[in-house]
Amino acid sequence: MSEDVSRPRPVVDTALTEDAREDAYRWAITAPHRSVARTEELLRSKRLREAWAQLFWVGLTLALSLGLAGGFLGMVIATISLVAYVTALGLRPDAARWVQVTGCLLGAGALTITPLWLFGLIAAVPPVLTSGALFVVLASTVTADVLTSGRRREPPADHRDRVLLPGDISAADHGLLVDVQHTIDRVVDARVELAGADTLDTDRGLTVLREQEWRIASLLSRQRELRREYLLRRQRATTDRVREVLRAQREHLVATEEHIRARVEQIVEYGHLVEAAVTAHREWEQCEEAVGALGAYAELRVEASLLAEESPEVAELARTAEAARRVRDESAARVHASATGLTGISA
């Protein structure tokens, strides 16, 4: 994963409804630095310029083919361009559904009619008109796609105040919020791991942690603003008396940071306990599995223990083999004696 683990995720006020929180979070991760309307306007303008540039080159190629090679090549080029575009359009997740369906129908129609026209199975139409019609269909599809793709719902205006982005928090404090969010991730994983077990109330834990996440993020955001104001006053201070008065603000900021760190440490400790609970649960499951499978091992051992006793069948085989060995030894001795006798006679 390419996610930056040192940068916190956006945080949404837990007081919102679940649907509103999802909309606000989706907006926060897709357009964190500018308004959604402005972003979409810029993206559509850029894509529109690129699309019309693409259409220009397709149109130029089509015109050259019609002028130099005739209508057949022009029909092939126009059809291939339209089919290729609507195929890619159908695979894009950000395209409007009705544009995808319409484009696919137009592409299928062009793919069906062109061979019939080429082989003279339908009434002949001047190639310039046919190729031009396909090009107009392509241009209309491209324009509709560019103008409708990638639209997102912008959350209501009051929801912007209920979302805290990483930029709303000082970079020096990102680690605190990241620690809280990592703990939330651990509990989410634990809920999956402990599914069906009553050993840990992960639902309640996630509710509390998300409330704490929003509370801590809100404090860090306010601390960032107040710290900035303090540093600005400190920089502008002209006398020691002014700096002495500002010392109280600094003390409050330091105390606030200590309180937040203490709460984050408490949350992180809870995360470690959750991990320990998951490990213990996994250990229990593995022990239960091992004990449940023990019967098969015991049965295997009992069956194998029968082999330790002397088998009459094997003993009979051994006696037969011994008898065969003695017969072979006696035969070998007789052959050896005969061979020795023949050697003596020859001498």
Salt bridges, closest charged atoms under 4 A:
ASP13 OD2 - ARG162 NE 2.80
ASP23 OD1 - ARG26 NH1 2.96
ASP23 OD1 - ARG153 NH2 2.99
GLU40 OE1 - ARG44 NH1 3.63
GLU41 OE1 - ARG38 NH1 3.80
ASP94 OD2 - ARG47 NH1 3.51
ASP94 OD1 - ARG92 NE 2.88
ASP145 OD2 - ARG47 NH2 3.67
ASP145 OD1 - ARG92 NH2 2.76
ASP168 OD2 - ARG160 NH2 3.69
ASP173 OD2 - ARG227 NH1 3.46
ASP185 OD2 - ARG9 NH1 3.18
GLU193 OE2 - ARG282 NE 3.27
ASP203 OD1 - ARG191 NH1 3.22
GLU225 OE2 - ARG224 NH1 2.88
GLU229 OE1 - ARG233 NH2 3.64
ASP240 OD1 - ARG243 NH2 2.58
GLU244 OE1 - ARG247 NH2 2.87
GLU257 OE2 - ARG261 NH2 3.23
GLU275 OE2 - ARG186 NE 2.87
GLU285 OE2 - HIS281 NE2 3.00
GLU316 OE1 - ARG319 NH2 2.62
GLU322 OE2 - ARG325 NH2 2.22
GLU322 OE2 - ARG326 NH1 3.79
ASP329 OD2 - ARG325 NH1 2.72
